[in-house]
Amino acid sequence: MSFARKFGNKAQELRGRVKQATGKVTGNRGRQAEGTVDRLKSKLKQALEKVMDVFRGRGKRRGRRKNRRGVR
C-alpha cells in the first residue's frame, strides 16, 4: 500500500470519526450516519489495499513452503 493511499484512508477515517462525534453531540443523526459511512468506507479501502499488497507480493507471509524433499 502506498503511503499516499494509506494516509488518505486514515484521513478519511479520522474525518468520519469527527463527523460521527459531532453528530452525536449535536443530536444530528444525519451527520452521525455520514461519519459512520465514511469510517466504514475507509476501513473497507484499507482491507482491500492489504489484500492487493498480498497478491503483489508486498504483504506478510506466514511460514515458508517446503521443497519436494520436505526440507526447508
C-alpha positions in Angstrom: 0.0 0.0 0.0 1.5 3.3 -1.0 2.0 5.9 1.7 -0.4 8.4 -0.1 -3.2 5.9 -0.2 -2.6 4.8 3.4 -2.6 8.4 4.6 -5.7 9.3 2.6 -7.6 6.3 4.0 -6.6 7.2 7.6 -7.6 10.9 7.0 -11.0 9.7 5.7 -11.3 7.5 8.8 -10.5 10.5 11.0 -13.0 12.7 9.2 -15.6 10.0 9.7 -14.9 9.8 13.4 -15.1 13.6 13.8 -18.4 13.7 11.8 -19.8 10.9 13.9 -18.8 12.5 17.2 -20.2 15.9 16.1 -23.5 14.3 15.1 -23.7 12.5 18.4 -23.0 15.7 20.4 -25.4 17.9 18.4 -28.1 15.2 18.0 -27.8 15.4 14.3 -28.5 11.8 13.2 -27.7 12.5 9.6 -24.3 13.8 10.4 -23.6 10.8 12.7 -24.7 8.4 9.9 -22.4 10.2 7.4 -19.5 9.8 9.8 -20.2 6.1 10.2 -20.3 5.6 6.4 -17.0 7.5 6.0 -15.4 5.4 8.7 -16.6 2.1 7.2 -15.6 3.1 3.6 -12.1 3.9 4.9 -11.9 0.5 6.7 -13.0 -1.3 3.6 -10.5 0.5 1.4 -7.7 -0.4 3.9 -8.7 -4.0 3.9 -8.8 -4.1 0.0 -5.3 -2.5 -0.1 -3.9 -5.1 2.2 -5.4 -7.9 0.0 -3.9 -6.2 -3.1 -0.5 -6.0 -1.3 -0.5 -9.7 -0.6 -1.2 -10.5 -4.2 1.5 -8.1 -5.3 4.0 -9.9 -3.0 4.4 -7.0 -0.6 2.3 -8.4 2.2 3.2 -10.5 5.2 3.7 -14.2 4.6 3.2 -16.8 7.3 5.9 -19.5 7.1 7.8 -20.8 4.2 7.0 -23.5 1.7 8.8 -26.8 1.9 10.5 -28.2 -1.2 9.9 -31.6 -2.6 12.1 -33.4 0.0 10.3 -31.8 2.9 13.4 -29.8 3.9 13.3 -26.1 4.2 
